[in-house]
Amino acid sequence: MATRTRRPGAATGAADGSRRRRLPMRLLLPVLVLAALMAMLMLRGYVHSEILADHRVRPEASADKVPQKVIDGGPVIDTRGENPATLRVPDHRMVLTFDDGPDPTWTPKVLDVLKEHKAHAVFFVTGTMASRYPDLVRRMVDEGHEIGLHTFNHPDLSYQSKKRIDWELSQNQLAITGAAGIRTSLFRPPYSSQAGAMDNQSWPVTQYIGSRGYITVVTSVDSEDWRKPGAARIIRNITPKGGEGAVVLLHDSGGDRHQTVEALDRFLPQMKAEGYAFHNLTEALDAPTAHTEVAGLDLWKGKAWVFLVQASDNITAVLVVGLAIIGFLVLARFGLMFLLSGIHARRVRRRDFSWGPPVTEPVSVLVPAYNEAKCIENTVRSLIAGEHPVEVIVIDDGSSDGTARIVENLALPGVRVVRQLNAGKPAALNRGVANARYDLVVMMDGDTVFEPSTVRELVQPFGDPRVGAVAGNAKVGNKDTLIGAWQHIEYVMGFNLDRRMYDVLQCMPTIPGAVGAFRRTALERVGGMSDDTLAEDTDITMAIHRDGWRVVYAEKARAWTEAPESVQQLWSQRYRWSYGTMQAIWKHRRALFDKGPSGRFGRVGLPLVSLFMVLAPLLAPLIDIFLVYGLVFGPTEKTILAWFGVLAVQAVCAAYSFILDREKLTPLISLPLQQILYRQLMYVVLLQSWITALTGGRLRWQKLRRKGGVSAPPSEAAGRGGQVVGGRTVA
């Protein structure tokens, strides 16, 4: 059913008459959101050394190409000129250096100890940590400490090309600039030790570093605190002999550093009592500071970098929370469906179960039709062949393909045609109700066929006077294609299993347009079908709930509908459904604060529908985003196991729903592929619906192209010795 409206801008052309094709904002925004999200995840992966990280460490090599004066020299190596030079720290001066930070836990403790004992140090920071914790770098500078480069991702530079070395240096500087507004000329290679350990692999790197304007600082004393030998042993390792000066290697990151902090707190006053002074490097060497203030564009580049890194971490943290939420919602939904659908099935399948006195009175069946020439005959004939007395009213909503004439030419008893100008499905249904003779009204789509028992089963719940509407069991008739099989799984698992759950909870959100029944009294009390939303079936169901009626599910009232057979048609249908559901939820939002039946539905039904039909599908892509991220950046094995775990849960739930509906399990073979392809399409549809809602867009009805592929219920076709193909039964 569709309202024929002119698409805004469809005929608009350029001045020369040619049409300009522009990507609609509702399509452009999802693409931009996805691109931005992936960029943030890539940035986070890079900053956390999950991308481009190289953890190889080269073994020791010969040192015959390293100048002897460097091997025998001090820990400060200057290769900026043609002749390399080394420097030692003067006696009774000590330069404490800390590698691999800043760390949010241990660096503040180290800084507190240094501040308490009025000592300065040098912090060789990595770009990854400086980008993530810029406030600590700023504090280091403010408290008189010097900053040195320790590369961005901490690779062994002897394995890297000059281009990669330049990248490591520039990115490290960018992070420091963004954090503290400075540049530094100090550098310490990862995995370095003393000058005497320089070899033929590390020496060329040191020379190249000097050509880029940096002074290389290695160590003269190694605390070996990374071994966690205890505070006393660390103190013994870093205590110089005979009043010698030293450059001491410590760590403020890379794990638990409480031993380092404890040793430092004891070591500083002990050595000060022996006449030692604790300076940063340039203070100890009586040299100009290694820091240079940065201003202008370079400063703003650094600040922008730090901002983006912080944003990527924050966004990832939000995504992780979202992943936890969707995980909870998925498991909660599966748990509720398993429990409550089982309760529903046991209740209605008991031998003594009855809705009330048998309903035998005639029923009015309304068939709104707009250009349903290929399907309408099959639909009407399936109704006339039914086991329950009916009058059939076909409301032709301004069809241009002769739909009304086809029905009239059939000349079937009890079948009437009501014609009207095109006004939309809600108006057609209201017109049908006005022309109906009976109190019970069945509504169906013009592309749907009923089984002989469908109408009888659909109206039996009206034996309970509290029931105002009944949802039938809609099934996919054209499920012989892959996309049809996927929709078949969705209908059985996602729709009908849900309806069992919502029936038990007494908050059924939707009477399907393909097969539903209403009391005329209930329809009249809520004002009939409304065109306020694009999901008039959801709208009317919620209104009936709020009026105090029960809405139930009749599992045996099966209807076979023609599902979309192309991605474009499926997109159009689900886009309308998603957007219309959002409209209906918003329209009935005041039920949250109402009293009586309306308030009960508002505080139970609306939250459940919002969580399971709007929020959960919106967050569900996070599962796939983290799947792709984990496959690319690791841990791959755990990621694969987690994904198969989720798939297994879905497979069990799907199998359970098929068994409850007495369906063959064969279509579930395509379930993994459905999760990879079909589900992604549904994600984008929902995201597009959200964007349309947030931007105030108005979505028009879109007519699906019917092929007449469902001519009879499968059981009936099988009884005739054939199967339904393209509207014909063939052997």
N, C-alpha and C positions, 0 to 999 in steps of 0.2 A: 504494500500500500504506500502510495507516495502522493505528496502534494506537488503539483506541477508548478514550480516557481522558476523564474529566470535567474540563472546564476549571476550574481553581481560581477560585472566586469568581463563576462564571458565573451561578449561581442566587441569589446573595446579593442581598437587597433591603433597602430601608430598613424601618423599623419599620412603616410604613403599607402595606408590600407593594410599593411602587414600586421599580423598579430604579434604582440610582445608577450613572451612567456616569462613570468616571474615566479620564483619559488615562493609559495605561500608561507606566511610567517609561522603558521602552525606546523609546517614541515621544517622550516629553517631553524626554529628555536630548538626542537629536539636534536637536530644535528649539531648545533652549536653547544648545547648542554653536554651531549655525549663527547664531543671533541674536547671541551674544557675539562670534563671529568677525567678523560683518559690522559690529558696533558698533566693534570695534577697528580694522577697516580704514577705516571712516568717520572715526574720530578721527584716525588717522594721516594720511588724506587732508586733513583740515582743518588739522592742525598743519603739514603740509608744503605748505600753500597750494595744494593740488590741488582743494579744495572751497571755494567761497565767495570765492575769490581774485579780485581786481579789479585788473588791471594798467593801467588807463587813467590817463593823465596829462593834466591839463587845460592847454591852452596859456595863455600870458600874456593877461591881461585889463586893462581900464582900472582906475585906482586912485583915482577921484574920490571914492569913499565912504570911503576910508581916512583917518583923521586924519593931518594933516601931521606932528604931533609923533611919531607912530609911525613914519612913513616916515623921518623925520630922526633918530629916536632910536636907542637901543642895542639889542643883540641879546636882551636879557631883557625880555619883554613881559608885563606883569601886567594882565589884564583882569578880575580878580576883583571889583573895585568898579565904581561907576558911571563913574568917570573912568579911562581906561586910562593906565598909566604904563610907562615904559621905563627900563632901567638899563644902564650901561656898566661894564665891568670897569676898576678903577683902573689907573693906569700901572704898568708893570713887574710886572704880574701877568698870568698867562696861564692860560686854562682850555682844556685839550685835551679835545675831545669825540670820541667814537668811535660811529659809527652802525652799525646793522644786525646787531650781534652778539647773543650771543657765538658765536664760531666755534671749533670744537674744535682747529683747527690754528693759527690766527693770534692769537686772543685770548690764549692762554697766553704767546706770544712777546711780545706788547705788554705784558702785565702784568709779565713778567720784566724788560723794559727799564725800565718805570716804577719797579719796585721797586729796581732797581740804582741808578737816579739819584735815588731818594727823591722822586718826583713823584706827585702825585695827579691824577685826571682824572674826567670824567663819561662814563659809558657809556649811550647811549640804545639800549636793547635792545628787540628785537621779542618778542612773546609766543611766537611759534613757536620761536625759537631758545632763549629762556630756559626754555621747557618741556622742551626736548630736552637742554639742557646746564646743569642747575641748579647743578652744582658750580662752574662758572665764575662764575656770578652771586654765589654765596656767597663765593668768593674775592675778587671785586671789593669787596664790602662789608667783608670782614675786613681788607683791605689799605688801607682808608681812601678808596676811590673812591666816587663817588655814582652812583646808578642813576636813569635817566630813562625815561619811556615813549616808545616809538616805534611805537605801535599793535601789534596782534597780527599781522595779515596784511600790513601795509605797503601799504594802499590810499591813493590820493589822496582825502583826506577831503572835498574840495570836491564830489566826486561822490556822497557818501554822505548818507543821511538821519541825523537826530539819533539815531534808534534804533540805527542801525548804528555811529555814532560812540561812543555809550555802550557798545555791545557791545565794540568794539575796545579802549576804555579799561579796562573792567572785566575783560576776559579778559587783557589785558596785566598789570594789577595782580595778578590771580589767579596768573599764572605767576611773577611776582616774589615774591609772598608765599610760594608753595610752595617757591621756590628759596632765598630768603634770610630769610624771616620778617618782611619789612618792606613798607610802602607808601611811595610817593614822590609828591611834588607837582610834579616836573619833567616837562615834555612837549616833544617835538620832532615837528612834523608831517613825514611822509614827503614827499620831493621839495621841501623848503623850502630857502631860501638865506638872504639877508640881510633885515633889516627893510625896507630900501628896495625890495625886490621884492614886498612885500605888495600884493595887488590886491583887487578887489571880490569875487572868488571865495574867496580864502583868509581874508580879514578876518572874515567872519561865523563861520567855523569857529574862528578864534582867540578871538573873543568868546564863543562857546559853550563852548569849552574852559575859559575863565576862569570861566564860570558854574558849571562842575563842580568848581572848586577847584584848578585847575592853573595853573602858570606856564609860559608858552611860551618856549622857548629856541631862537633861531635862531643865526646865525653872524655874525661880522664878518670872518673870514678863511677862505677855502676852499682846501684843499690841492690839490684836484683829483687826489687820488691814485687815484681810480677810472679816470683816463685812463692810468695807469701811465707817467708821463712820465720816470721815473727819480728816484732819491733826491735828487740835487742840485737838480732842478727843484722837487720837493716842498718842500725846505728853503727855497728862494727864495720859493715861494708863501706859506708860513706865517710868514715872518719879518716882524714888525711894524716900523713906522718910527717913529723918534723916541721910543722907549721907551713907546709906547702899549700899553694893555692890550688883550686880544683874547680872543674865543671862537673857537677854531680847529676847523674841521671836518676829521675824518679818518675812516677806516673800518677796522674790524677784522674785517670779514666781506664776503661778496659776491664772492669770488674770490681770486686770488693777491695777498697783501698783503706780500710780502717787501720791496718797495720802501718801503712805509710803515714797516715795522719798522727797516729800515736807516736811513732818514731820521730816525726818532725817536731812535735810538741816537746819532746825530751831533748832532742839533738840541738835545737837552736840555743836555748839558754846555756847548755853545756859548752858549746863551742864559743859562744860569746864570752863566757868566763875565761876561755883560753886566749882571748884576744882576736878572734875572728870577726870579720864584718861580712854581712850577707847583702850583696849588691846584685842588681841586674847586670848584664854583660857589659854594656858600654860604661856603666859606672865603675865596674871593676877594672876595666882597661883604660879608664880616663879618656874615653873617646866620645865623639858626638853621638847623640841618641840615634837609634836605629829606626825610629818612627818618623814618618813624614805625614803631615796633615793633608787630607784630600778634600777638595772642594769641587763645585761645579757639577758637570755631567757625570764624571766618574763617581762622585759621591752618591748621586741619585741612582745610578745604575746599581751600586752596592745596596742601597736601601731597598730598591725594587726587588733585588734578588732575595734579600732576607725576608721581605714581605711575602713573596711568592712561596718561599720554603715554609714559612709559618702557616700560610694559607693551605698548602698541600698537606701538612701534618694535621691541621684542624679539620680539613675536609675529610681526610682519611679516618680521623677519629670519629667524625659524625657518621661516615659510611659503616664503620665497624659497629657503632651503636645501632644503625639501621639494619645491619646484617643480623645482629642479635635479636632485634625486634621481629624481623621477618622470619627468622628461625623459630622464635616462640610462636608467632601467629600460624605458621605452617603446621607446626606440631600440634598446636591447640586445635586448629581446624580439623586436621586428620583425626585427632583423638575424639573430638566431639562428633565428627561424622561416623566414625566407627561405633561409638557407644550409642548415639541417639538414633542413627539409621537402623541399627540392629533392634533397638527398642521399638521403633516404628514398625519394622517388618514383622516382629513377633506379635505385636498388638493387632495389626490389621489382618494377619494371616491365621489368627485363632479360629477354630471352627465355630465357636459361639459368638464371634465378633459381629456386631451389627451397628450401623449408624442410627438405626431407628426403624420405623415401619418402611417397607419397600416403597420406593418411589416409582409409580407406574404412570403418572399423569404425563400428557404430551409436553414436548419441549420445543421452544423456538430456537432454531439454529441460524445464527447470523454469519454471513460470509461477505465481508467487505472485499470488493474486487476493483482493482485498477489495472487494466491491460493484462488480464490473466487468461487470455484466449487459449494458451497452450496447456493450461492446468485445470481450468474451471470445470470442464466436463467430468474429469476424473474425481474431482472434489465432490461435486453434487451427486454423482452416481454412488460414491461410497457412503453418503449419508442416507440415500433412499434405500440402500441395501442393509441398513442397520436393523437391530433387533428392538429398538425403542421407537415409539410413535413420535414423529417430529414434523414440524413445518419448517421448510427451508426458505430463508429470505436472502437472496443475493442482492446486495446493495452495490450497484454499479456506480462508481465514483468518477463519472466523466471519462470512461475508457474510450480510446480511439481505435481499438483493434477488434471491435465487435464482440466483446465479452458478453454483454447483455443479450445480444441476438443469439449467440450460441446457446445460452441457457434457455431462452424462450423457445428456440427450435427443438429442444429436447422434449418439450411438452410433458414433463414428468409430473405426476400427481403430487400435490403438497409443496410444490416449488414455485415461489414467486420472485419476480424481479422488481426491485425498486430503483429507479434511475434518479440521479442527481448530478448537478454540475460539480466539477472537481472541487472538493472542500477538505480533503484529508481523511485519514482513517478514523480519528475520533468522531468527526461529524458523521461519517458513514455509519459507525456503530450506533451513535445516538439516534440516527434516522431509523436504523433497524429496530432498536428497542421500541421506538414510538409506533412501529408497524407490527410489532410482535403480538400474538394473541395470548401467549401463555406467560405464567409467572416465572418459570425457570427459563433462563436464556443461556444458550451455549454460543460461544464465540470462537471462530477459527479463521485461519488464513486461507486465501484462495489457492495456495499451492500445496495444500495439505490434504491427505486422505485419512479417513477414519476406518478402524476395524469395525466389523458388525456390532461388537459389544461395547464400543467406546462410549457412545452417548449414554447407554444404560449404566455403565460403571461410573461415568462422570457425575451423574446426578444422584446416585444413591446417598452420598453424604448429606444431601438436603433432607434426609429423614430426621436429622438432628436440627431442630428449629434455630439453634444458635449459629449454624453455618451460613455464611453469607456468600462465600465464593469457594470454588474448588479448582485446584491446579491439576491438569492431566499430565500424562507421561509422554513428553515430546521426544521423538526419535528421528534420526537421520535416515531418510529413505534411500538417498543416492550415496551410499557409503562404499561403492566399489572402486573409487579413486583414492589416491593417497590423502589428498586434502579432505575428502569426504570421510575417510577412516579416522583422521585426526579429530574432525568435528564430532564424529560418533563417540569417540573416547571422551571428548569434552562434555557432550550431552549426558552420557550415562554417568560419568564420574562427577563432573563439575556442576551439573544442573540438577539431575534427579536425586543424586545422593544428598546434595545440599537441601533439596526440598523436603526430604525425609527429616533431616536435622531441624530445619526451620519449623516443620509441622509440629514436632514434639515441643519445641520452644515457643510455639504459638506466635511466631513472628514471620511468617512466610512473606518474602519481599515482593514476589512477582508471580502473577498468574500468566503463564506463557500465552502469547497471542495465537499460537498454533492450536492450543487446546485448553479452554477454560470455560467455566460455567459460573453464573451469577444468579442470585435472586433479584428479580426486578425491583423489589422493595429496597434492597441494599443499594442498588444502583441509583434509584431515585433519591434516596436519603442523602447521598454524597454528591448529588448534582450531575450524575452521569459521567461519561468519558470527557476528559479535559485535553485541550491542546496546549496547555501550559508548558509541557515538556515533550521531548521526543520519545520518551518511554511511557506512553499512555497506559500500558499494562502495569508497569511498576507504580505509577502514580495512582491509578484506581485501586490497586491492591492495598497500598498504604492508607488511602482514604477509608477503605472499608474496615481495615484494622482499627483505625482511630475512632470509627463510629461504633465500635463494640462488637463487631461480628467476628466469628471464627473463620479462618481461611485454612483449608486443609489440602492434602495431597492424595489423589486417587491413583495408585500405581498401576492398576489394571486398565485405566482409560488411556490406551495407547493411540497416538497419532503419528503419522509418518509424514515428515515435511521435507521439502527440497532445500537442501543446504547450498550455500554459494559454492560454485565450482571453480572460481578463479580467485587469485589473491586480491585483485582489485575489488571484486564483489564482496569478498569476506571482510576486507578492510572497511568498506563502506558500511556494512551491516554492524560490525562490532564497534566501530567508531560511534555510530548512532546509539547503540545500546549503552556504551560506557558513558557518553555525554548525557544521555537521557536519564540514566540512573543517578548521576551527580545532580542533575536538575531536580529530580524527584526528592532526593535526600534534602536538598536545600529548601525545597518548597515546604516540606513537612518538618522542618527543623524545630518549629515551636512545640512539637509534641514532646520534646525533652522536658518542657516545663509545665505541661498540662497535667490535669488530674484524671482519674478514672482510666478507661480503656486506652484513650489517646496517650496519656502519660506512660502507661505500662508499655505500649508499643514504642514510644519515644525513648524510653530509658533501657529497653532491652533490644528491640528490633533495629532501631537506627544505628546504635553503636556497633552491633554485630555486622550489619550490612556495610557500614562504613569501613570497618576493620577488614572484613573478609573479601569484600567486593571492590573496594576502592584503594585502601591503604596497602593491604598485603600485595595485590598485583603491582602497585606502583613501586614498592620496595623490592619485589622479587628479583628484578634484574641484578641486584647486588650479588646474588648467589652466582650468577654467570660472570659478572665483572671480576669478582674475586677468583672464580675458577680460571678465567683466562690469565689473570695476573699471576696466580699460583703456578699455572702450567709454564708460563714464560720465565718467571723469575724465581720460582721455587717457594716452598718445597714441593716438587712435582708429585712425588709419590703420595704424600699426605693429601694433596689437593685432589688427586684422582680418586683416592679412597673415599674422601668426603663426598665428592660428587656422586659416586656410585652408591654411597650410603643414602643420600637424598633420593636418588632414582629408585633404589630398592623400596624405600618407604612409599613413594608414589606408586610403584608397581603393585605393592601389596594392597594399597587402598583402591587402586583401579580394578584389580582382580576381584576384590571384595564387592565393589559396586556392580561389576558385571555379573557376578554370581547372584547378587540380590535381584538384579533385573532379568535374570535367566537369559543372559546373552552369551554367545560364544566368546571364548577368550582369544581367538585368533587375531583380531585387530590389535591386540596389545603388543604384538611383535614390533609394531611401528612406534611404540611409546618412547624409546630413546631418541629416535629421530624427531619425534614431536617436541620433545623437551629442548632439542637443539635448535630447531627451525621455527616450528609453529608458535612456540611460546614467546619467542623473541618478537614475532609480529604482533602478538597480543600486548606485549609490553609497550611497543611503540604506539599502538593504537590508544592505549590508556594514557600514555604521556601526552599524546596529541590532544586527547580529550581534556586533560588537566589544563593544558596551555590554552585551549579554546575557551575553557571556563574562566581562567584567570585573566585573559585578555578581553573578555566580554564578547567573544565571537558568537555568531548565530549560525548554527549548523542546520542545513536544510535536509528534508527527507530525500533519500536517494532510492530510486526504484531498482530492484534487483532484476536482472534479465533471467526469466524462467525458461527452462528447456522442456518442461513437462516430463521430467525423468522419473516421477513417482506416480504411477497410474493405479496402483493397488497395494494394500499392505503385503509385505513379503510372504506372510503365511497363506494369504489368499492366492497370491500368484503361484506359490509352490503347489498349492492344491490343484491348480489347473495344469500342472506339469511343466512349468516354465519359470522364467524369471523376468523381472521388469527391466526393460532396457529402452531408454528413450521414449517412454510412454507406451510401449508395446510389450506384450507377454510373448516371449519366444521360447521355443523348445531347446 
